[in-house]
Amino acid sequence: MPVSYSHVDRLRRKVQLYESLAQMEPKKAAAHEKRAAAFREKLSQAEKDLPQTGLKLPEGVVLDVKDLCMYFGGVKAVDGLSFQVKKGEIFGLIGPNGAGKTTVFNCITQFYKPTAGTLHFENKSGQTVDLNKEKVHDVILQGIVRTFQNVEVIRELSVLDNLLIAGHRQYTANLAEQTLHLPILRQEERVIRARAMKVLEFMGLTAYKDWYAMGLPYGVLKKIEIARTLMCDPQLIILDEPAAGLNDSETAELAKLIRRIQEEYKCTILLVEHDMGLVMDICDTICAISFGKLLALGTPDEVQANKDVQAAYLGDSGEEE
């Protein structure tokens, strides 16, 4: 039988598990390293045995969106949009309200199946996958995670529990091992809890770990939402208006945080945001759209100077100098 990507992903998580245990249990480090090496070898072989898709992205590109269309009846929310996101960059997607930005995100993550167009992504194994063929709940296995415009934390649970739930796809224990609560499950629980504590520290949320999410300040809830993406071993993080509802100081802190995530987690970030100060400050490349169509694509300075972008945001008076 051909090797499935879910099998490859499970082997990768096994390697990560025993590497983490080797660090956490120095006395058993040799045994854990031996297991990690065995699974590393299996992972290498499984990646070689993966069915070849025949797809290949240009060097340095992690996401290729080509001629993307999303129609709702007669409404063309996205209409022939194309852009490429490079590995390791912060890519901004901007446009007026109703421009189709969130619809683009929903197509990438397969919440919507596009009317037309292609979405190709280079996953953790270096294999180019057709996202349109992925189920919405499997996109995360390829390394794509996202936040939402409206904060989606579970308010009845603690901050720590919210992160632990976000990390549930990192478990490799099967149903029988979980039912019998075998040692492998307990080991994974320790590793994922340790990872959650590390993420909380990174996000500056350690003091809130035992607090219920309900009633916490909005800025803290936004941080929890981003923290949950870091529990999923991300390769591409999609942030949907992370600065919405934040004050100036919180937005400045968010800008620093996004840069730190890019640098320390070695991941690519795709950002939709209305705060132009934030976008121009942190983005390497910006794609401006209006009514689902491309207006401009380039550096922040190039996009900011584009007359079509200025007209879309400020309006065109129609007056000639």
N, C-alpha and C positions, 0 to 999 in steps of 0.2 A: 504494500500500500504506500502511496506517496506520503511524504512527511507534510504535516499541516503546520501552519504558522503558529497556531495555538500550542502545539507540542514544543516548538522552538522557544516560544515565550516562556513556557513552563520550565524548560531546562535553564533558561537564562535566570529565572527567579531562583532556581535551586542553587546556581552558582553564587548569586548574591546572598542567599541565605547562609551558606556555609562560610563565605568570606566574612560576613558580619559576625557569625558565631565565633570564628577564629579570633576576632578582635575583642569580643565580649568575654570569652573564656580562655585566657592565656594557658591554663593548665591542659586544656583539650585542643589547643590550637593546631597541633600536628595532625590530629585525627580529622579535624574540620577541614584543614587545608587539603588533606588527602581526598576527602569527599568532594571538595570544590574542584580539585584538579580532574577527578573522574567525570564530573558533570560538565566541566569545561571542554573536555575531549568529546563527550557526547554532543554538546552544543555545536562545536566546530563541525562535526560530521553531519549533524542534522541540517545546519545551514547550507552545507554543500549539496545535500539531498533535496532541498526545497525545490519544488517545481519552478522552472524559470518562466517569468512572465513575458520576457521578450521586450519589456519596457526599460528605458534608460533615460534618466534626467540629465540635463547638462551638468557639467562639473560644478560643484559648489551649490547646486540648487536642491532644496529639500521639499518644496511644494510648487507644483505647476498647475495653475488654473487657466484653462483655455476655452474661450468661447462659451463661458458659463451663462446659462439662461434659466430663469425660474419664473414661470408664469402661473398666476392664480386667476383662471378664467381669462378675462381680457386685460388683466393688470400685469404688466411686465415689470416685476420687482427687480429682476436682474436681467440684463439684455446684452448678451455677447461680451461679457467681461473677461479679460485676460490679464494675468500678471504672474510673476514668479517670486518666490521668497527664498532668499539665500540662507544657507546654514549659519546659525549663530547670530543672525542680525535681529534687530527690533524693527518690525515692519508695521507701519501704521496704515490703517484703512479709514479714510475720513470722507465726510460728505454731509450735506444738510439732512435734517430730519426727513425720513421717508426715502432716503437715497438707495436703500437696499443693503446696507452694511450688515445688519444682523442676519438678513436672509442669506448672504454669502457665507457667514459663519455656520448657519444651520445646514447649508449644503455641504460644506467641508466636513462637518461632523455627522452628516447623513440623517439629521433630524428631518430634513427635506431631501427627497430624491430629485435631483435637477431635471428640468424639462429637457435640457440639452447641454452639451459641453462635457469636458473631461476634467477630472481632478486626480492628479497623480502625486504620490507622496513617497519619499524614501524612508523606509522604516528602520528599526534598530539593527536589522541584519544587513542593511545596505541594499535591500531589495526594493525595487519600485513597484508600488501597488496601486491598483485602480480603486480609489475610494468609493466610487459609485457601485462597486460590487461588494462592498463591506456592509455588514449589518451594523446598525447604530450602536449596539452594545459591544461590538468587537473593534470599533475604531480606536478605543483606548489601548487595546493590545498592540496596535501599531505605534503607539507613542504620542498620540494626540489627546490632550485634555483641555478643558475649557471652563470658564466661569460664565455667569449669566448677568444680564442687566439688573435683574431683581435678585437680591441675595437669597440663596437657596440653602442656607444652613438649616440643620434640624434644631429648632429652638428649644425643644424639650430635653435635649441631651447636653452634656458638658462639652466644652470646647475640645478636650482631649478625645472624647468619644466620637465627635464629628470627624476628627482626623483618622481615627481608627477605622471608622466605617468607610472613609474614602480609600483606605489602603486594603480593602477586602479583596481586590483583584490580585494582590500580591501574594496571596496564599497559594501554596502548591499542594497542601494536604487534600486528599480526595474525601469523598463523602464518608466512607467507612472509617478512615483515620480521624475525621472530625467527630463522627458519632461516638467512637470508642475513646476519644480524647487521648490519642496515642502521643508519645513523646515528640514526634515531628510537629504536631499541632502546637504543643506548649512551646517548643523552640521558635516556631514562627510567630507566635503571639509575643514572645519576648523581643524578637527582632523588630517587628512592626511597631510595638510600643516604644522601643528605643528610637526608632526612626521618627515617630510622631513627636517625641520629646525634643529631638534634634531640630525638627522643623519648627516647633513652637519657639524654641530658643532663637532660631534664625529670624523668625518673624517678630520677635519681641512680644510673644504672647504667653510666656511661661507662667506669669502671674495669674493668668485667667484660666489655666488648664482645667481646674475643677469647677469653674463657674458654669451655670447653665447659659446657653447662648441667648435665651430669651432675656430681654432687658439690657443687654450689653450695648454700648454706644455703637452707632452706625459705622464709624470708622474701624472699630474692632471687628465687626461682622464682615466688613469688606476684606480685612486681613485674613480672617478665618477662611473665607471663600478661596482666596489665593493659596493659602497654606494647604488646603485640601488637594490642589493640583500637584503640589510638590510631593505628595504621598504616593503618586502614581508613576514614578520613574519617567517623567515626561521628556519627550524629544521636541515637541512643539506645544507651547502653551498659548491658547487663544483667550485673550482678555476682552470681555465685552463691556465697555464703558466702566473701567475700574475706578475712575475718579468721580463718577456721578454721585452727587450728594456730599462730597468732601469739601472742607474749607481749604483756604490757601495753604496753611501749614501742613495739613494732612496730605494735600496734593503734592507738595514739595517732598514730603517723606515718602510718598508712593513712588515718585520718580526715582529716588535713590534706591528704593527696594527693588524696583523692576530691573535696574541696572545690575544690582547685586545678584538677583536670580539668574540673569543672563550669564554673568561671569562665573558664579560659583556652581551652578547646576548645569552649565555648558549646554544650554538649550536655546532654541529659537523662540521668539515671541512675536505673535501676531496680535495687533492691538487695534480695537475700535474705540475712538474717544472723541468727545466734542470739545474738550479743553485743548485749544490750539497751543497754548503755552507749553503744556505737558508734551504734546505730540512733537512739536518742533524741537523741544529740548532733548528728548531721548531717542527719537526714531532715526535709524540709518537710512531707511527708504520709506517713502510715503506714496500711497495710491489714493487719489481723490476721485470719487464717483458722484454722479448725480442722476437720478431717475434710472439707476441700474446700469448706466453707461460710464465708461472711463472718461475722465476729464484730463487727468495728468498723472504721470508716474515719474518719480525721480527723487532727488535729495530734498530735504526740507526747504532749502533756499530756492531750488528750482520750482517746487510746487507752490511755495508762497508767492513767487513772482508771476505765476501763470495767470493770465487774464481771465481764462474760463473759470478757474477756481475762485478768483476774486468776485466775478460776476455771480457765481452760484451762492457764495456766502453773503455778499454785500448787496447784490442786486445790480442790474444794469439800468442806469438812468436813461440810456438811449440818447444822451446828449453828446454832441461832438465838440471837442476843444476848438 
